[in-house]
Amino acid sequence: MTDEPGRVIEARGIIKEYPYQGDAVRALRGVDVDVSAGEMVAVVGPSGCGKSSLLNVLAGIDPPTRGTVRLLGDDLYGLDEGARSRLRLRRVGFIFQRFHLLAVLSAAENVELPMAEAGVPKRERRDRARELLDYVGLGHRTAHRPPHLSGGEQQRVAIARALANRPEVIFADEPTGELDRRTGAEIIDLFARLNRQGTTLVVVTHDAKVAESAPRVVEMADGLVVGSGVRP
């Protein structure tokens, strides 16, 4: 498999099996998918169809049983775990449905974490955290801890954290799944702004509004891609 110009993700023949009671459950059954730089792609389909499994494979979190993934020019699972972790830390952002913020840290400190792991100097990461929290509309909440933030505010902190090391690709797993409709709409608007500014996004979602906001939709069923289309 060779890189196509402008292509940031190329996955071929992805099979993912999970052991279960001495047997194996096949979550992905031979998936091919490509994503080009600057795209926003929504991955949709019924529960249990393999959406989150695919996202985790594409993001380098969970290796496939078989198949190949190229991410940002690298053979993702040809890298050792250390190199794969460095790639995720420095060039990829991941947004979880349930936020995964540390409750004992302030919003700003949560945003600083990936920068600290990347060795960014303290003053620079503090300035960057403030800048990002301003960007997501939480400049007035930098000192608040997650238990004192609403669900929407926590998700915006999680988005700021995902942006901390200036990633080229952001993966998001059901980013509006824990939010009410109005707050979900705010997150959709934020994703659209990120995409307009050149960030590539791959978003797994059950939310019809998220899917409608994405210029391209990939539909899954039973561990397979069954449709893909670009909106006019």
Legacy VTK file of the C-alpha trace (Angstrom):
# vtk DataFile Version 3.0
C-alpha trace
ASCII
DATASET POLYDATA
POINTS 232 float
0.000 0.000 0.000
1.403 3.383 -1.006
0.468 6.851 0.185
-1.833 8.868 -2.055
-1.119 12.622 -2.156
-3.083 14.383 0.570
-4.203 11.137 2.173
-3.773 10.986 5.964
-5.453 7.623 6.658
-5.351 4.490 4.510
-6.766 1.304 6.013
-6.928 -1.960 4.103
-8.507 -5.284 4.977
-9.098 -4.443 8.632
-10.282 -7.437 10.646
-10.724 -7.131 14.402
-11.599 -10.093 16.583
-12.165 -10.196 20.333
-11.861 -13.437 22.309
-15.112 -14.568 23.888
-15.711 -17.789 25.826
-13.042 -19.709 23.958
-14.153 -18.373 20.589
-13.779 -15.026 18.810
-16.254 -12.264 18.046
-15.424 -10.514 14.775
-16.163 -6.794 15.176
-14.590 -5.769 11.848
-14.792 -8.063 8.848
-12.476 -6.630 6.211
-12.819 -2.850 6.217
-11.145 -0.501 3.737
-11.307 3.233 4.421
-9.409 6.342 3.296
-9.451 9.861 4.717
-7.845 12.840 3.022
-6.254 15.830 4.697
-8.818 18.429 5.741
-11.825 16.116 5.585
-14.489 15.781 8.257
-15.884 12.251 8.128
-18.795 10.941 10.200
-18.873 7.171 10.748
-22.449 6.038 11.357
-24.373 2.818 11.862
-26.322 0.857 14.465
-24.916 -0.065 17.879
-22.519 -2.992 17.676
-21.715 -2.499 13.996
-17.987 -1.880 14.644
-17.774 1.931 14.531
-15.804 2.405 17.752
-13.626 -0.631 17.015
-12.699 0.929 13.668
-11.967 4.298 15.269
-9.655 2.714 17.842
-7.802 0.799 15.120
-7.394 3.908 12.930
-6.162 5.986 15.893
-3.498 3.469 16.934
-5.202 2.579 20.212
-6.124 -1.040 19.452
-4.246 -3.121 16.840
-6.230 -5.031 14.228
-6.198 -8.803 14.123
-5.329 -8.488 10.438
-4.949 -5.647 7.975
-2.830 -2.535 7.563
-3.232 1.109 8.550
-1.167 4.024 7.341
-1.618 7.140 9.472
0.097 10.387 8.485
2.498 8.459 6.275
3.504 5.822 8.838
2.716 2.124 8.801
0.924 2.443 12.120
1.213 -1.118 13.352
4.691 -1.535 11.882
5.822 0.900 14.586
6.755 -0.330 18.041
4.481 0.710 20.905
6.767 3.581 21.951
6.845 5.086 18.467
3.108 4.602 18.085
2.495 6.359 21.418
4.693 9.280 20.353
2.772 9.579 17.102
-0.544 9.663 18.967
0.792 12.180 21.485
2.283 14.645 19.022
0.178 14.380 15.872
-3.223 12.943 16.845
-6.016 14.081 19.172
-8.706 11.814 20.645
-12.037 12.930 22.135
-14.008 10.479 24.264
-17.762 10.309 24.866
-17.323 10.460 28.646
-14.645 13.167 28.583
-11.949 11.258 30.608
-10.859 14.384 32.491
-8.993 14.107 35.792
-11.344 15.348 38.518
-8.544 16.536 40.810
-7.106 18.892 38.173
-8.429 22.232 36.966
-9.619 22.704 33.394
-6.308 24.347 32.505
-4.281 21.576 34.141
-6.238 18.938 32.216
-5.436 20.740 28.960
-1.774 20.984 29.933
-1.372 17.229 30.496
-0.524 16.128 26.924
1.857 19.063 26.583
3.629 18.054 29.789
3.959 14.511 28.422
5.438 15.974 25.224
8.008 17.979 27.199
6.591 21.437 26.495
8.022 24.001 28.964
5.671 24.977 31.807
5.149 28.600 30.830
4.475 27.706 27.192
1.929 25.046 28.094
0.142 27.375 30.532
-0.163 30.013 27.825
-1.334 27.416 25.308
-3.933 26.027 27.742
-5.377 29.500 28.323
-5.429 30.144 24.569
-7.271 26.878 23.899
-9.802 27.370 26.668
-10.517 30.819 25.231
-10.908 29.165 21.809
-13.592 26.775 23.110
-15.355 29.528 25.050
-14.124 28.629 28.547
-11.573 31.333 29.252
-13.558 32.194 32.368
-13.456 28.612 33.708
-9.731 27.802 33.630
-9.481 27.174 37.401
-12.656 25.079 37.695
-12.365 21.338 38.208
-14.506 18.935 36.119
-17.071 18.228 38.898
-17.890 21.952 38.857
-18.420 22.071 35.086
-21.473 21.089 33.061
-21.302 18.173 30.634
-20.920 20.531 27.694
-18.166 22.453 29.443
-16.343 19.217 30.235
-16.537 18.158 26.602
-15.142 21.516 25.516
-12.241 21.060 27.958
-11.698 17.607 26.430
-11.635 19.167 22.953
-9.126 21.790 24.125
-6.985 18.987 25.567
-7.155 17.083 22.257
-5.887 20.229 20.491
-3.038 20.841 22.923
-0.181 19.497 20.782
-1.586 20.881 17.511
-2.711 17.539 16.054
-3.159 16.998 12.351
-5.997 14.501 12.863
-8.674 14.359 15.572
-10.671 11.215 16.302
-13.899 11.581 18.293
-16.006 8.743 19.698
-19.662 9.756 20.236
-18.642 13.292 21.293
-22.243 14.452 21.821
-23.572 11.202 23.289
-23.644 12.527 26.877
-24.978 15.974 26.010
-28.369 17.593 25.591
-29.433 18.833 22.163
-28.459 22.486 22.636
-25.038 21.650 24.054
-24.504 19.055 21.348
-25.178 21.749 18.756
-22.436 23.893 20.317
-19.968 21.007 19.982
-21.008 20.476 16.354
-20.344 24.166 15.644
-16.926 23.851 17.281
-16.050 20.831 15.133
-17.143 22.698 12.011
-14.891 25.609 12.973
-11.932 23.262 13.517
-12.546 21.642 10.145
-12.755 24.996 8.362
-9.374 25.822 9.865
-7.849 22.707 8.293
-8.064 20.007 10.968
-8.965 16.524 9.751
-11.731 14.952 11.853
-13.066 11.397 12.013
-16.172 11.244 14.198
-18.112 8.147 15.257
-21.689 9.129 16.049
-25.287 8.082 16.535
-26.288 11.758 16.459
-28.079 12.626 13.219
-27.115 16.298 13.641
-23.409 15.420 13.820
-23.742 13.223 10.736
-25.592 15.979 8.862
-22.809 18.449 9.684
-20.091 16.252 8.156
-19.304 16.739 4.465
-18.673 12.980 4.154
-20.451 10.056 5.796
-19.218 6.448 6.045
-21.982 3.984 6.905
-21.241 0.698 8.685
-23.261 -2.448 9.370
-22.197 -5.851 10.717
-18.497 -4.967 10.806
-18.384 -3.730 7.198
-18.495 -0.397 5.383
-21.753 -0.532 3.430
-21.833 3.013 2.078
-19.782 6.172 1.713
-20.790 9.482 0.257
-19.886 13.155 0.043
-22.638 15.681 0.633
-23.276 18.284 -2.089
LINES 1 233
232 0 1 2 3 4 5 6 7 8 9 10 11 12 13 14 15 16 17 18 19 20 21 22 23 24 25 26 27 28 29 30 31 32 33 34 35 36 37 38 39 40 41 42 43 44 45 46 47 48 49 50 51 52 53 54 55 56 57 58 59 60 61 62 63 64 65 66 67 68 69 70 71 72 73 74 75 76 77 78 79 80 81 82 83 84 85 86 87 88 89 90 91 92 93 94 95 96 97 98 99 100 101 102 103 104 105 106 107 108 109 110 111 112 113 114 115 116 117 118 119 120 121 122 123 124 125 126 127 128 129 130 131 132 133 134 135 136 137 138 139 140 141 142 143 144 145 146 147 148 149 150 151 152 153 154 155 156 157 158 159 160 161 162 163 164 165 166 167 168 169 170 171 172 173 174 175 176 177 178 179 180 181 182 183 184 185 186 187 188 189 190 191 192 193 194 195 196 197 198 199 200 201 202 203 204 205 206 207 208 209 210 211 212 213 214 215 216 217 218 219 220 221 222 223 224 225 226 227 228 229 230 231
